[in-house]
């Protein structure tokens, strides 16, 4: 067991119930293992739940596998009802399922873009809507949105991927403001390069030669970087649990030296851009 913040009731110890999507590998599996080690119950949702058989066998009664494609919104409602019927509550929802995508803005097709938004935005949104009535009723809960440092900044080749993460973060920031009074926490996690299957499971748009110098570098980074990323998912999972258990849970949690550096550098660039035009942009009101 571990101490958690439950609305306005202060710190107390309890076994939490987690619903984690994309739980079979990467961050999803690492968070599952960390929650189990803390004495909690995890319902791991995945398109291939049999990949969780080893954890289910090793932790009977603590880990359950649930078949779910997060882009199936009807299945989302059913999944949440099943978890609530079995456990009576969902204390933490982790929207983790996702994949990377590499392609220039011009290369990315409408179909590719819509698929990414279904997976990274509409799927998580449906899950949040499904769990919120129960969290509101209990005046307690936490929603973890697995974003990326690409949810704060972007570069050549990641326009579509970052577009979905920007959307997820914008929605989550508004959500946090809406549900804070109900004792519900929202945590946006922004990892950099961690040793997960994200690059391996990614997709790519058809290449246009004119983008070889810019997007090509990103394609090579993704192709060659799988398995050599510096980030340790287990350490990331431990930090996510610590952030949720903190009295003041941050809205955003960049993970990894590369993410912190990139996000802070982007914020500095935004400030520089604003400052250069500040006098003129402030002077755009009607002359009374």
GIKARA-V58823 format. One line per field, one symbol per residue. ss: DSSP state (H for helix, E for strand, C for the rest). phi: phi as a letter, one per 30 degrees, with the letter a starting at -180 (. if undefined). psi: psi as a letter, one per 40 degrees, with the letter a starting at -180 (. if undefined). Layout:
ss = ???
phi = ???
psi = ???
This chain:
ss = CEEEECCCCCEEEECCEEEEECCCCHHHHHHHHHHHHCCCEEEEEECCHHHHHHHHHHCCCCEEEEECCCCCHHHHHHHHHHHHHHHCCCCEEEECCCCCEEECCCCCCHHHHHHHHHHHHHHHHHHHHHHHHHHHHHCCEEEEEECCHHHCCCCCCEHHHHHHHHHHHHHHHHHHHHHHHHCEEEEEEEECCECCCCCCCCEECCCCHHHCCCHHHHHHHHHHHCCCCCECHHHHHHHHHHHHHCCCCCCEEEECHHHHHHHHHHHHHHHHHHHHHHHHHHCCCCCC
phi = .bdbcchcdidbcacccccbdiddahdddddeddddddjccbcccadbdddcedddddbdicbbcbdacddcddddedddddddddciabdbccdceladacldeddddddddddddddcbddeddddddddedddddhakbbccdcadddcabaejcddededdeddddddddeeddcedciccbbccbdcdcdbceddcdbbdddcedcddcdeddededdcddjcdddcedddddddddddddecdddcbdbjeddeddddddddddddddddceddddccdedd
psi = iihihgbeeahihihihihhifeeibdddddddddddeeihhhhhidgeeeeddddddghedhihhhhheegddddddddddddddeeihdhhhgdhiiihhiidddhiddddddddddecddddddddddddddddefiiihhhhbideediiiheeddddddddddddddddddddedeeehihhhhgibhigaedddeiiiihihdeeddcdddddddddeeheeidhhddddddddddddeidghidigihiddddddddddddddddddddedddddfeiih.
